Amino acid sequence: MNFDKMYHPITATPFACNETYMELEPCAALKPYIRCFWGSRKPYYEHKTDVPTHGIVTPDTCMDIIFSTDFTRNQVFNKFCGIDDRTFETCQANDAEKEVSVFAIRFYPWSAYLFAEDSLRDTKNAFFDVGYHFANIKKKLEPILFEVTDIRLRAVMTEKVLLEHFHPERENHLLTEALGEMLGRKGSLEIGALSGELHTSSRTLERLFREYIGISPKTFSSLVRYQCLWQDILYRPQFRILDAVYCYGYTDQSHLMHDFGRFHGMNIAEARRWAFEHSN
């Protein structure tokens, strides 16, 4: 399962890197499964303020385990985030002075179930206590967050925990084959045609995707197409909408722009500007 070499999803602000947010690549053994580790470089102070900080979260097809450590109150908050199929705005105002840090694991869409302890059904657009799906990982990681505060050391210790709780025997080969086709075609295919190619039923694919990934195959395919388009928009020096219409199988330019806006919550020019304005 080396899908990471053909698909590398990004957020709305892929160039962001500062004291409160950075990304780290995992070790070679985990690269096919973990998109990145992310969080604050080290603990930092949040000052009391009534002025909220705004951000946006766009569908990156990933699932995240997030730990927020409050050293002032000696507390750890956690959440597991399923795959989102819509953009939402974050808004945070600090009600007290405190020293905090954030550390998170970002799973590729095909890999979280290889570390989970139960089904990922009904996790779309939802948040859970990490213990609900990853009880052993939560139990081992939370104490580490008080003892180790540097993000790089946290990542190294987390890798050991993840490798201890990695279950490759849970891999479903039909699902893997379906994912490979979707990623290889950048989300531009009909689910009915895919089920025919795989000699299975659309109902079987629906069940597998909801059980292991939390969303329908149609939704996943649409999100992959959006993600590939978003990467072209940011990284192709000569990005042309008409070329993208043809490449990704959109009906016309209007269809592409509507689809992008539906997932990103902004038009292409606004999305590109937001990405570069929030680079540090």
N, C-alpha and C positions, 0 to 999 in steps of 0.2 A: 504494500500500500504506500506508494511514493507519490501521492497526489500533490504533495507540497511543491514538487518541481514544476507542476503545470498550473497551479492555482495558488495565489498568494493574496488573499483578501486584505483590504485596507479600510481604515476608518474615514470619517469626514475630515480629520486633521492628521494625515499620515506623516507630516514633517515636524510635528510637535516634539520638542525635546528640551526639557528644562529641569529644575530641581524638584518639581512636583510631579513630573511625568516623563518617563523614558521607557523604551522598550529594549529587551534583551533577547537574543536568540537562544534557544535551548541547546543542549548538547546533541551530538550527532545521533545518538540512539533515540532521542525524543523528537527530532526535527520533523519526521513524517506526521506527528500527532499534535504537537504543541506549536501554535502559530508564534507565540512569544510569551515572555513574562513581562509585566509592565507595572509601573507604580512610581513612587517617589524615590529619589536616590538614597535618602536618609530621612530621619524625622525632621519635621519643620514646624514652625509655629503658625497657627491660624489666629489672626487677631480678631477681636470682636468687632463686628461691623453690621450695619443695617443695609448695606449696599450688596445685593445678591450678585453672585457670579453665574453667568449664563453659559451654556454650552449646548451642543446637539449630539445626539447619538444616531447614526445612520446604520442601516442593515449591513453588517459585514459578514453575515452567515456564520459567525463564530459564537461559541458559548464561553462564558467567563466565570471563574471563581474569584471573588474579590474579598480581601481582608482589609479592614480599616482599623488601625490600632490607635487608641487614644491613651497616650502615656500619662497624661495628666490625671485622668480618671481611672487608669488601670483597667481598661476595657478593650475587648476586641469585638468588632461588628463584622458580620460576614453576609454574603449573599451569592447565590448561584443564579446567573442570568441565562435563560434559554435564548434561542435564536429569535431575533426581532424581524418582522417583515414590514415595519414602519419606522419612520423617524420620530423621535421625541426630543423635547427640550429639557435640559437639566437646569435647575435653579437652586442655588445654595447660598444661605446667609449664615454667618457664624454668630451664635448667641453667647459665646464665651471664649476667653483666651485659653488655648490648649496646644499641646505638642502632639502631633499626629504623624502617621505614615500610612501609605497605601501599598499593598502588594497584591498582584493578581496573576492568574494563569489564564491564558486565552487558548482555548481548544479549537482546532479545526472542526468543521461541522461533522466530519466523519469519524472523529476520534473520542469524543467525550464519553460515549457509552462503553469504551474499552477500559475506562477507569471508574465508571459509575457502579453503584451497587444495586440499582434497579432500573426499570424502564424510564425513558425520557419522554414518554407520551405526555401530552398536555403541558409541555414546558414553553411553548411558543409565547412570546411577548410576556413572559412571567418571571417572577423572582422568587427564590426559595432560600431557606436556610441551607447552607452548604451540607449540613448533616443529613438532610433529607435524601440526597442522592450520593453523597460522598462522605459518609460518617467517619470512616477510618482515616481518610486524608485530612479531614478537619481536625480530628483528635490529635494527629501527629504534628500538624503544621501550626496550630494556634499557639502552643507554648513557645515555639521557635521564634515567633514574631516579637516577643519581648526580649529574648536573649540576643537575637541577631537583628541588627537594624539596617545594615548596608544591603542594598538591593541585590548586588552581585553575590554576596554570601547567601542571602536568602534563596536566590535562584539555584545555587549549587545544592543546598540542603533540600530544597523542594524537588529537585530532579531525583534525588535518592528516594524520596518518599513516593513519587510518581512511579518510578521503576519497580518499586516493591508492590505496587497496586495496579500494575498493568496486566490486562487479561486478554492477550491476543486470541485465545480460544473462543472469545465471544464474537469474533468477526463473522459476519454473515456474507458468504461469497456472492450471493445473488445481489445483495445490496451494494457490495463493493463493485460489482460489474456495472450496475446501473449508475453509480456515482461516476465511474470512469468514463462512461459514455456521455454523461451530462457535462462533465468538466472538459472533456476532450472537444466537445462541440460548443463550448462556452454558453451553455444554457439554451441554445437555439435548436430545440427539437420538441416534437409532440410526444406526450407521455404514452398515448395509445400506440404510436409507432415504436417507441422504445420497448414497451411490454412485448410487442410482437417480435422484435429483434432478440429479446432475451427469452422468448418462448415461455412467458408467464402471463398472468392476468394483471390488468390495471389495479384490480382490488388487492392482489398480493403485494404489488409495489406500494400501494397506499398504506397497507398495514405495516410493512417493513419500515418505511420512512417515518411514520408517526411513532413507531415503537423505539427506533434507534436514534432518530434525529429530532423528533418532536414536531415536524411540519410535513405537509403533503409533498409528494414529488413535483407537482406542478409549481407550488410555491418555491421550492428549492431551486428548480430550474430557472424560474423567473429571477430569483435573487442572484444566481450565478451570472446570468446575462447582464443584469444591472451592475454587478461588481466588475465584470470585465470591461464594460463600457466606461465606468468611473475611472478605472486605471488608464484606459486609453486617453480619456479626457485630460488627466493630469500628466501623464508620462510621454505621450506621443507629441513630439515637437510640431508636427504638421497634422494635428487632429482635424478631420473634416467630417461634419455630421452626415453628409450624403454617403461617404465611404462606410461609416458606422452603420447606417441604415441597411446597406447591402450586407455587410459583414455579419451582423447579428440578426438578420431576418425580420426587421421591422417592416411594416407596411409602407410607411413613408416617414418623412422628417417629423411631422406632427405626432405620429405614433411614438417615435423615439423620445421626443421631448416630454410628452405626457407621461410615458412610462418612467423616465428618469425622475421627473418632478414628483411622481407618486411615491417613489421610494426614498428620494433624498430630501424632499421638503423644500427644495430650492430649484431654480433653473440652473442651467449649466454654467453660465457666467457667474452667478452668485455663489455656486458651490466651489468653483475654482478660486474665486476671490477669498472665500472663507478659509479654505485650506491653506493658502499662502499667508493670510493675515494671522493665523494661529499656528505659526511655525516655531514659536519659542515662548 
